[in-house]
Amino acid sequence: MAIREHNLDSIGGLFATFKIHQTAGNDDLKDSDIGKAVAITGNYEIGFGANGDPLLGKLIDLSLTDNDKGKRVATVQISGIMTLPVAAVIPSIGNRVVVNGSGSVRQAPVLTGYDPAGGNVARGTVINVNGTTDVTIILN
């Protein structure tokens, strides 16, 4: 008997709502970005962040439509098990991740004595690597 596939993405989800960061009066996130990795970009604001920024979570939903600039809010999964797009450097099982600034995650930098004030930027633990497409992490 074969082992049944199990979708772990439904375990331990915790969700929060944030404003969407804007650039030149336009929302930085669109409907096509749902499912991507996001970071804190300002006071109660989210976006893709910069390469190496701490991962906040997975963009789950956006209110209204892409035409409603400045009025939308974003729902983000901030805890639990989630699958996110991945970019180089591809993490290995057990690694932690940061955002790459384009909606994906990458392997976190090596822990050093020079980590920023407040601690290392890495979050989550990689539990599955799907080639160069995506990774599943436990975000705790």
C-alpha positions in Angstrom: 0.0 0.0 0.0 1.4 3.4 -1.0 1.7 6.2 1.5 -0.9 8.9 0.9 0.3 12.4 0.1 -0.6 14.9 2.8 -0.9 18.7 2.4 0.7 20.1 5.5 0.0 23.7 4.5 -3.2 23.6 6.5 -1.5 23.0 9.8 -0.9 25.7 12.4 -1.8 28.7 10.2 -2.0 32.1 11.9 -3.1 35.1 9.8 -2.8 38.9 10.1 -3.9 41.8 8.0 -1.6 44.6 6.8 -1.5 47.7 4.7 0.2 47.4 1.3 3.4 49.4 0.7 3.1 51.8 -2.2 5.7 53.1 -4.7 4.8 56.3 -6.6 1.2 56.0 -5.5 0.8 52.4 -6.8 0.4 49.3 -4.6 3.5 47.1 -4.6 1.4 43.9 -4.4 -1.1 42.7 -7.0 -3.5 39.7 -7.2 -0.8 37.8 -9.2 1.4 38.0 -6.1 -0.8 35.8 -4.0 1.2 32.9 -2.7 4.5 34.7 -2.6 6.8 35.6 0.3 6.4 39.0 1.9 8.3 41.2 4.4 7.6 44.2 6.7 8.4 47.3 4.7 7.0 50.1 7.0 4.6 50.7 9.8 1.9 48.0 9.4 2.9 47.7 5.7 4.1 44.8 3.7 5.8 44.2 0.4 8.5 42.0 -1.1 11.2 43.8 1.0 14.8 43.8 0.0 17.1 40.9 -0.6 18.0 39.4 2.8 15.2 41.0 4.7 13.4 38.8 7.3 10.5 36.8 6.1 7.1 37.8 7.5 5.1 35.1 5.8 3.0 34.1 2.8 0.6 36.5 1.0 -2.8 34.7 1.2 -5.3 37.3 -0.1 -5.8 40.9 -1.1 -9.1 42.9 -0.6 -10.8 44.7 -3.4 -9.2 44.7 -6.9 -5.9 45.8 -8.5 -7.7 49.0 -9.6 -8.3 50.1 -6.0 -4.9 51.6 -5.4 -4.3 52.6 -1.8 -7.5 51.1 -0.5 -6.5 47.4 -0.4 -5.3 45.4 2.6 -3.4 42.1 2.6 -3.9 38.9 4.5 -0.6 37.2 5.4 0.0 33.8 6.9 2.5 34.6 9.6 2.9 31.2 11.3 2.4 27.5 10.5 3.5 25.3 7.6 3.6 27.0 4.2 5.0 26.4 0.7 6.8 29.4 -0.9 8.6 30.1 -4.2 12.4 29.7 -3.8 15.4 31.4 -5.5 19.2 30.9 -5.3 20.8 30.2 -2.9 18.4 27.2 -2.6 18.2 26.1 1.1 18.6 22.5 2.3 16.4 20.6 4.7 16.8 22.2 8.1 18.0 25.5 6.8 16.3 28.8 7.7 15.3 31.4 5.1 15.1 35.2 4.3 13.3 36.9 1.4 15.0 37.7 -1.9 13.1 40.9 -2.6 11.0 39.5 -5.4 8.5 37.3 -3.7 10.7 34.2 -3.1 12.8 33.0 -0.2 16.4 32.0 -0.2 18.8 30.4 2.2 19.6 32.7 5.2 23.1 34.0 5.7 25.6 32.2 8.0 25.2 33.1 11.7 28.0 35.4 12.7 29.0 37.7 15.5 28.0 40.5 13.2 24.2 39.8 13.1 22.1 42.9 13.3 20.8 44.4 16.5 17.7 42.4 17.5 19.1 39.0 16.3 19.6 37.1 13.2 17.3 37.8 10.2 16.6 34.1 9.5 13.1 32.6 10.1 11.4 29.2 9.6 12.8 25.7 9.2 12.9 24.1 5.7 11.1 20.7 5.8 10.8 20.0 2.0 12.7 21.2 -1.1 11.0 20.8 -4.4 14.0 21.3 -6.7 14.4 24.9 -7.7 10.7 25.7 -7.6 9.6 25.9 -4.0 10.3 25.0 -0.4 7.9 24.1 2.4 8.8 25.6 5.8 7.6 25.6 9.3 7.3 29.3 10.2 7.5 29.6 14.0 
